[in-house]
Amino acid sequence: MTHKANMWWTFAITSAALFMVTLDNLVVTTAIPVIREDLHAGLSGLEWTVNAYTLTFAVLLLTGAALGDRFGRRLMLTIGLSIFTLASAAAALAPSIGALDAARALQGLGGAIVMPLTLTILSAGVPENRRGVFLGAWGGISGLAVAFGPLVGGAVVSGISWHWIFWLNVPLGLVLIPLALLRLDETKGPFGKVDLRGLGLASAGLFGIVWGLVRGNSVGWGSTEIVGALVAGALFVAAFVAWELRAENPMLPMRFFRNRTFALANLASMLMSFGMFGSVFLLAQFFQSIQGYSPFGSGLRILPWTAMPMIVAPIAGALTDRIGGHRIVGAGLALQAVGLAWIAAVSTPTTPYIDLVLPFALSGIGMGMFFAPIANVVLSSVRKQEEGQASGANNAVRELGGVLGVAVLASVFSGYGGYRTPTTFVNGMNAAVYIGAAVVALGAVAAFAIGRRTHAAETVQELEPSLEAAA
């Protein structure tokens, strides 16, 4: 098989795997009301239908990348796809809400292995001078899954049953698993053994932080459970950093963060996810709870926002090869911030939909300008063999930003309004979305601050002699 044919197979397999994992995180939200009735579930059980996936996914992203570096990225991608496919079948067959939540946690494990490895395998499988174009298309596929999530979920739940939002993954997984084994080249990271202590400390720290964030609104932010989880999580993360600074083969070399490009790109990623996903969480409810649309109707109305990355991301990715990716990211985040502030400025319980189309589209264009260039900026800030670690770190940071954004903006929503009446809902939503806009604007500042740098592999290599001397 020619190198060109292999390159296209790599793109097709990694993009399909990314689409499956991203789509599944979003389709479930539209099925929640039906699942509640069918499985006689309480509010806590329903929260965990979403949060069980988020928790394991966010906590284990670094682990998935590290295992790929050690045992082979193709092998671990195949294992991740197998876990995700089996968990999808288990979710479809779940007889109770507890069984469904357990299956969702297992899906999160599979997704955490698959997500960072799709980016690393694709980056290794395409020529460096065309990487921006392919990562742009990869970002477009991710945008497609974001756009189709509410639509597919609404259509499947209305037309068939909620079980089929999980059954859809099974045939796709059964096709991708043998294709990955047959068509992808095997690559590994630079180190010969897994940093087990680093894995344990990072997983424990992220688990405590994410647990506290997803439970804080329901249990109370001042409760012993939440304060204890957040403090314990922070202590484990501090211990992880201390260990990584002296480990012989660290899973996440702390020297990455001495690199201005890597550090600021990850800060921009966290701030973008915080503002955007926290805002989307409330805006999706606005259409259903306040304006009375069905889940499918709500998904259609958000389409000017969520569909834009499909168009913009490939163009932004191609331009990254010619001009600084940090400029595209900064401009995209600035557009997102303007779009969010505009939405908050015009939203009332009876706002005509036409008034929201333009700010939705503006936010979507900004989102499309972010995803592909930020991947290229992060991966170009480390050496080729360290891309798996960098990809896992960036995905974990972005996922944590989203969890943090939903938790904090939901608290702002409750403090300034709440669910009592349409007016109080919109008051709370607008206050939260304004804060989301401000946070995304800070992300734009971080992106512009990167500046055009030399390839970070050179920066890392320059640091190594001083680090060795210090050791």
C-alpha positions, 0 to 999 in steps of 0.5 A: 500500500502506498504512503498516500493511501495509508495516509488517507486510511489513517485520516478516515479511521481516526476521524471516524473513531473521534466522531463516535466518541464525541457524538456519544457524549452529546446525544445522551442529553436529549434522551434524559427525559425519556430515560427517566420515565422508562427506567423510573430514575431519580434526579441523582441517577439521571445526573450520573448518566451524564457525569459518569461518562464525564468523570472517567473520560476526564480523569483517564485521558492522560492515562490513555495517552501514556498507555499508547506511548508504552504499549503501542498507539494502534494497539491501545486505540483498538482496545479503547474502541473495543471497550467503547463498543462493548460498553455501548451494547451494555448501555443499550441493554441496561435494565436499570439506571444503575446499570446504565450509569456503570456502562456510561462510566465504562464508555468514558474509559474507552473514550479516554483511550481513543480521544488523544490517540486519534490526534497522535496517530493522525499527526504521525501519519501525515507529512508535517507540511500538510499537518495543518490541513489534516488537523483542520479536517479532523477538527471539522469532524469533531465539529460535525459530531457536536452539531449532529449530537442534539439532532441525532439524539432527538431524531433517534429518541423520537423515531425509535427509542433511547436504546438506539443512541447506544446501539448506533455505536456497535456496528461502527465499532465492529467495523473500525476495530479490524480496520485499525489493526489492518490499516494503521501503522504502529507507533510508540512514545519515547519511553520504555515503561509506564510511570505507574506512580504518576498515573496513580497520582494524576488519576487520584487528583483529577478524580477528586477535582472532577468529583467535586465539580460535578457534585458541587451544585447538588450537594453544596459547595461548602459541604464536607464531601465537596471541600474534601474532594477538591482539597484532596484532588489538589493535594494529589495533583501537587504530589503528581507535579512533585513526582514528575519533576524528579521521575526518570520517565515522567508521563507528563514532563514538567519542562513542557510548561516552561515552553511559552507556547505549550503553557499558553495554548493549554491555558487558552484551551481551558478558558475556551472550554470553561466559557463555551461549554458552560454557556451551551449547557444553559442555552440548550435548556433555554430553548426547551424549558423557556421557549417550549421546543422539543429536543430535536427542535432545540438542536435545529436552532443551535445548528447555526452555532454548532454547524459552523466548525464543519465549514470553518475548521478545515479552512482554519487548519489550512491557514495554520500552515501559512500564518501563526496558529496562535493568531487564528486561535486568538481571533477565533476566541475573540469572535466567540466572546463577542458572540456570547456577550451578544447572546446575553444582551438580546436574550429574553423569554420571548426573544424571536429566534431570528435575533439569535442567528447571527450571534450563534453563527459568530460564536460557531465561526470562532469555535471553528477557528479554535479547534484545528489550530490549537491542536497544531500549536500544541503538537508543534510545541514538543518533539515528535515522540512526545506528541502523545503526552502533549495530546493527552495533557491538552485534551485533559485540560480542555475537558476539565475546563468544560466540567469547571465551566458547567459547574461554575456557570450553573452556580451563577445561574442559580444565584442570579435567577434559577428555574422558578419562572421564565424571567428568573431563568433568563436573568440567571442565564444571561449573567452566566453567559456574560461571565462565559464571554469574559472568560473566553476573552481572557483565552483570546488574550492568552492565545495572542500572547503566545507570539510567533516562536521557533518550533518548540522541539528546539526550545525543549532541546535547548532546555535539556542541557540545563535540566541535566546539569541541574540534576 
